[in-house]
Amino acid sequence: MFQDLKGRRVLITGSTLGIGLAAAEAFVRMGAKVGLNGRRVPADIEATLARLNALEGEAAFFQADVGTEQGAASLVAQFTERFGGMDVLINNAGGLVARKPLPDIDKGFFDAVMDVNALSALAVTREALPHLKASAKDGQTSSVILVGSIAADVGGGPGAALYGAAKAWLHNIQKNWVNFHTADGIRFNTVSPGTFDTAFHADKSDEVKANISKGIPMGRFGKPEECAPAFLFLASHACSGYITGQVLNVNGGQFMP
Ligand code: NAD
């Protein structure tokens, strides 16, 4: 499986850690050319690239803040200059920004959460569109994958209302893109993680994590590498060439639509 990912050019936003980095490794193992991205240059980036480049494919890092339109444009320009085009885009950058209850939410916080979760995906996808369109040929589709969240369906935890709403926005906007860009040879799908053991949950005590685990039929948080095959599947034309506009929940049974 996934042999058609060999040599494919895959950009993953927000991929210096967690789910994005695990996905990057899975693509490199399949022989893909992968662009890692972070807002800042991580101290361990050279070691990360050396580890990935010792595998089957190729990895490079591109610094850009995808929560800004300039950052999104710069990222796509850097990536396509290096790899000569783009076949797969994974809009993974996202986060809570902070936890704020309704009385504390103001326009500044609204903008910050929407910028990193919604604008980032919109702006990077817009900039990538001509490249993805050029990539789709001979019946082989290119692929855009959004990273949604269980919060989009259940509303998010304490202080995470805007985050959940921004993720729901992503779950929805791909429907329009499917309606109007399938003719360009591009598929759009969303991977919706449940609760994964990453820096995202660094603010939680072991006790809180144990309580959350009790609500997951599998009884534990997911590991980032357990989310990665969902991205491989939705990126591979051979595996999912007739799948578009869908949300793939990867959540140990925590939410069942
Ligand atoms: P993480 O905090 O470990 O990683 C987030 C990554 O995004 C980091 O590499 C960070 O540098 C990058 N990033 C953040 N803002 C950025 C910006 N403006 N520009 C560029 N890069 C930026 O988080 P994670 O748990 O790996 O989450 C990955 C995605 O999965 C996010 O969209 C998150 O909302 C989503 N998600 C995570 C969980 C979970 O339980 N961990 C659940 C549902 C959805």
Residues whose N, C-alpha, C, O or C-beta is under 5 A from the ligand:
A	BS01	NAD	G14 S15 T16 L17 G18 I19 G20 N37 G38 R39 A64 D65 V66 G67 N92 A93 G94 G95 V116 V147 G148 S149 I150 P193 G194 T195 F196 T198 A199 F200
